Amino acid sequence: MTNLHSDKIKTANLHTTTNHIYTNTQLRKLLVPIIIEQLLASLMGTVDTMMVSNVGSAAISAVSLVDSINILVIQALSALAAGGAILCSQYLGSHNTKGARHAARQVFFVMAFLSILLSAFCLITRKSLLRAIFGAVEADVMRNSQVYFFFTLLSFPFIGLYDAGASIMRAQNNSRNPMVISVISNFMNIGGNAILIFGFGMGVEGAAISTLVSRIFCAIVVIIQLRRENEPIFIKNYMSIRPEWGLIKKILLIGIPSGIENSMFQFGKLAIQSTVSTLGTVAIAAQAMTNILENLNGIAAIGIGIGLMTVVGQCLGAGRKDEAIYYIKKLSLVSEVVIIASCLIIFILTKPITMLAGMEPASARLCFEMIIFITIVKPICWVPSFIPPYGLRAAGDVKFSMIVSCCTMWLCRVSLCIYLCRVWGFGPIAVWIGMGCDWMLRSIIFTARFHSRKWLNHHVID
């Protein structure tokens, strides 16, 4: 009787002192490392591109072309890993650590198997694949593309293993370790580029080898760190992992729709790029710089969205649906503040950046005009179109998100952009008009979906 009374007092004190699963301090510890990781990866990618551009136009063209394939692969693998992480976070929220460990082992199995299969396919078909996609390019560009693709496709299994490990760590609120690994690997990549490109004159091959080595490092460190038994989820005896088809089915049911969604976005970007390429060199240069700047002003909020999946997953695993709703609202508000601040900072820095980049006056002016448009439109509708969907995915509402995102993208971003450019003679601003319409339509649909609460009816774990 005394123990029962004591338990009631403890429970009452718990609800009095901490009304929510996460305190503000815990949220900061989860979200800040993810934001830093995302920002650094974006900045380092820009530096990487600038270093390769010093090799020559054929080299930077080759890297740009091959990276359009690599990004497609990376986004698909990342989405699959996120599917596994949602499963793990819900098991942890329900205090089923055994189920979380089983799920984590299957995430590693799925990611290793699919990434190796993908790497082998690309290795066998790499020359014909590149010719089929980029057959019209110059011989020098194609030769560099084949070299760069050869080394980067070898890194696919290591990307898969790192994504799996990093997602599992974040699912148990450990976002600091993936950040540290990412920071070190990014500096390794930049340092390797400096040594191999400028020191040994290896050109595109040097950039590719440096990327491969940094990704191998990430995978090895993640595998070692997940062996620690002091964490809720730890994995040992990797070679003894065997498929558990029930768990694999759950991982794929969440991961595949998200992977399709991410892949369709990349195909849409390629369609837009092909349209912009017909507008002349001034438009192409302006659009390229605008893309970089728009990515930078949204990357911090995307980091919040990634963290939101862990938070919502644990809330729903614990059966606390009201908590999931609360955190989606709260982190959407935080994201809005971040977006406004990011847009203003990038707006202020646009002219200095275009000057430092040595852009032609016409391209710089066009870039600045597009940034003005983005700075006005993005704070109005970007957050409701992107942040709540992260929470909906964590609840297992992935098919709805996939269908809406793909439809609005092809309807607004791609079709409207092509129509405005080719029928009405719009310049690259058509890309951002289409983008703004996409954000607006998505924000209306996802806001309605969020308030309908239908996304709470899914069951990810038993």
DACORRA-V479192 format. One record per backbone hydrogen bond with DSSP energy under -1.0 kcal/mol. CO is the residue of the C=O (numbers start at 1). NH is the residue of the N-H. E is the energy in kcal/mol with one decimal. If there is no record, write none. Layout:
# DACORRA-V479192
CO_NH_E, CO_NH_E
This chain:
# DACORRA-V479192
1_5_-2.4, 2_6_-2.6, 3_7_-2.6, 4_8_-2.0, 5_9_-2.0, 6_10_-2.4, 7_11_-2.5, 8_12_-2.5, 9_13_-2.7, 10_14_-2.4, 11_15_-2.2, 12_16_-1.7, 13_17_-2.8, 14_18_-2.7, 23_27_-2.3, 24_28_-2.3, 25_29_-2.3, 26_30_-1.6, 27_31_-3.1, 28_32_-2.4, 31_35_-2.5, 32_36_-2.7, 33_37_-2.5, 34_38_-2.5, 35_39_-2.7, 36_40_-2.8, 37_41_-2.3, 38_42_-2.0, 39_43_-2.6, 40_44_-3.1, 41_45_-1.9, 42_46_-1.6, 43_47_-2.2, 44_48_-2.8, 45_49_-2.0, 46_50_-2.1, 47_51_-2.1, 48_52_-2.1, 49_53_-2.0, 52_55_-2.0, 56_60_-2.2, 57_61_-2.1, 58_62_-2.0, 59_63_-2.5, 60_64_-2.3, 61_65_-2.4, 62_66_-2.6, 63_67_-2.5, 66_69_-1.0, 66_70_-2.5, 67_71_-3.0, 69_73_-2.0, 70_74_-3.1, 71_75_-2.7, 72_76_-1.8, 73_77_-2.6, 74_78_-2.5, 75_79_-2.0, 76_80_-1.9, 77_81_-2.4, 78_82_-2.2, 79_83_-1.7, 80_84_-1.6, 81_85_-2.2, 82_86_-2.2, 83_87_-1.5, 84_88_-2.3, 85_89_-2.9, 86_90_-2.1, 87_91_-2.1, 88_92_-2.5, 89_93_-2.3, 90_94_-1.5, 91_96_-2.8, 92_95_-1.6, 96_100_-2.0, 97_101_-2.4, 98_102_-2.3, 99_103_-2.5, 100_104_-2.5, 101_105_-2.2, 102_106_-1.8, 103_107_-2.2, 104_108_-2.0, 105_109_-2.0, 106_110_-2.9, 107_111_-2.6, 108_112_-2.6, 109_113_-2.6, 110_114_-2.7, 111_115_-2.1, 112_116_-2.1, 113_117_-2.2, 114_118_-2.4, 115_119_-2.3, 116_120_-2.6, 117_121_-2.3, 118_122_-2.4, 119_123_-2.2, 120_124_-2.1, 121_125_-2.1, 125_129_-3.2, 126_130_-2.3, 127_131_-2.2, 128_132_-2.3, 129_133_-1.9, 130_134_-3.3, 134_137_-1.8, 138_142_-2.4, 139_143_-2.3, 140_144_-2.1, 141_145_-2.3, 142_146_-2.2, 143_147_-1.6, 144_148_-2.5, 145_149_-2.7, 146_150_-1.9, 147_151_-1.5, 148_152_-2.1, 149_153_-2.5, 152_155_-1.1, 153_156_-1.1, 155_159_-2.2, 156_160_-2.5, 157_161_-2.2, 158_162_-2.3, 159_163_-2.9, 160_164_-2.2, 161_165_-2.5, 162_166_-3.3, 163_167_-2.3, 164_168_-2.0, 165_169_-2.2, 166_170_-2.3, 167_171_-2.0, 169_174_-2.7, 170_173_-2.1, 175_179_-1.4, 176_180_-2.5, 177_181_-2.6, 178_182_-2.6, 179_183_-2.8, 180_184_-2.4, 181_185_-2.6, 182_186_-2.5, 183_187_-2.0, 184_188_-2.3, 185_189_-2.4, 186_190_-2.3, 187_191_-2.8, 188_192_-3.0, 189_193_-2.4, 190_194_-2.3, 191_195_-2.2, 192_196_-3.0, 193_197_-2.8, 194_199_-1.1, 195_200_-1.5, 196_202_-2.9, 202_205_-1.1, 203_207_-1.8, 204_208_-2.3, 205_209_-2.5, 206_210_-2.3, 207_211_-1.8, 208_212_-2.4, 209_213_-2.6, 210_214_-2.0, 211_215_-1.8, 212_216_-2.2, 213_217_-2.3, 214_218_-1.9, 215_219_-2.1, 216_220_-2.4, 217_221_-2.4, 218_222_-2.2, 219_223_-2.1, 220_224_-2.1, 221_225_-2.6, 222_226_-1.9, 224_227_-1.4, 225_228_-1.4, 226_235_-3.1, 228_231_-1.1, 237_240_-1.8, 238_241_-1.5, 244_248_-2.4, 245_249_-2.3, 246_250_-1.5, 247_251_-2.5, 248_252_-2.6, 249_253_-2.4, 250_254_-1.3, 251_255_-3.1, 252_256_-2.7, 254_258_-1.0, 255_259_-2.6, 256_260_-2.9, 257_261_-2.4, 258_262_-2.5, 259_263_-2.5, 260_264_-2.8, 261_265_-1.6, 262_266_-1.6, 263_267_-2.3, 264_268_-2.3, 265_269_-2.1, 266_270_-2.0, 267_271_-2.1, 268_272_-2.2, 269_273_-2.7, 270_274_-2.1, 271_275_-1.2, 272_276_-2.6, 273_277_-2.2, 275_278_-1.4, 276_279_-2.1, 280_284_-2.2, 281_285_-2.5, 282_286_-2.1, 283_287_-2.8, 284_288_-2.3, 285_289_-2.1, 286_290_-2.3, 287_291_-2.4, 288_292_-1.7, 289_293_-2.4, 290_294_-2.8, 291_295_-2.1, 292_296_-1.9, 293_297_-2.0, 295_299_-1.1, 298_302_-1.8, 299_303_-1.8, 300_304_-1.4, 301_305_-2.0, 302_306_-2.3, 303_307_-2.0, 304_308_-2.1, 305_309_-1.2, 307_311_-1.9, 308_312_-3.0, 309_313_-2.2, 310_314_-2.3, 311_315_-2.1, 312_316_-2.6, 313_317_-2.2, 314_318_-1.7, 315_320_-2.8, 316_319_-1.2, 320_324_-1.5, 321_325_-2.1, 322_326_-2.4, 323_327_-2.6, 324_328_-1.9, 325_329_-2.1, 326_330_-2.7, 327_331_-2.8, 328_332_-1.5, 329_333_-1.9, 330_334_-2.1, 331_335_-2.3, 332_336_-2.0, 333_337_-1.8, 334_338_-2.3, 335_339_-2.9, 336_340_-2.4, 337_341_-2.3, 338_342_-2.9, 339_343_-2.8, 340_344_-2.1, 341_345_-2.3, 342_346_-2.6, 343_347_-2.4, 344_348_-2.2, 345_349_-1.9, 346_350_-1.2, 349_353_-2.5, 350_354_-2.6, 351_355_-1.9, 352_356_-2.5, 353_357_-2.3, 354_359_-2.1, 355_358_-1.1, 360_364_-2.8, 361_365_-2.5, 362_366_-2.0, 363_367_-2.5, 364_368_-2.3, 365_369_-2.0, 366_370_-1.9, 367_371_-2.2, 368_372_-2.0, 369_373_-1.7, 370_374_-2.3, 371_375_-2.8, 372_376_-1.5, 373_377_-2.5, 374_378_-2.7, 377_380_-1.1, 377_381_-1.4, 378_382_-2.4, 382_386_-1.1, 383_386_-1.1, 383_387_-2.6, 387_390_-1.2, 387_391_-1.0, 388_392_-2.3, 389_393_-2.5, 390_394_-1.8, 391_395_-1.1, 392_397_-2.5, 393_396_-1.8, 396_398_-1.6, 397_401_-1.1, 398_402_-2.5, 399_403_-2.6, 400_404_-2.5, 401_405_-2.4, 402_406_-2.4, 403_407_-2.3, 404_408_-2.7, 405_409_-1.9, 406_410_-2.2, 407_411_-2.3, 408_412_-2.6, 409_414_-2.3, 410_415_-2.1, 414_418_-2.7, 415_419_-2.6, 416_420_-2.7, 417_421_-2.2, 418_422_-2.7, 419_423_-2.3, 419_424_-1.0, 420_426_-2.8, 427_430_-2.1, 428_431_-1.4, 429_433_-2.0, 430_434_-2.4, 431_435_-2.0, 432_436_-2.5, 433_437_-2.2, 434_438_-2.1, 435_439_-2.7, 436_440_-2.4, 437_441_-2.6, 438_442_-2.7, 439_443_-2.5, 440_444_-1.8, 441_445_-2.2, 442_446_-3.1, 443_447_-1.8, 444_448_-1.9, 445_449_-2.3, 446_450_-2.6, 447_451_-2.2, 448_452_-1.3, 453_456_-1.4, 454_457_-1.8
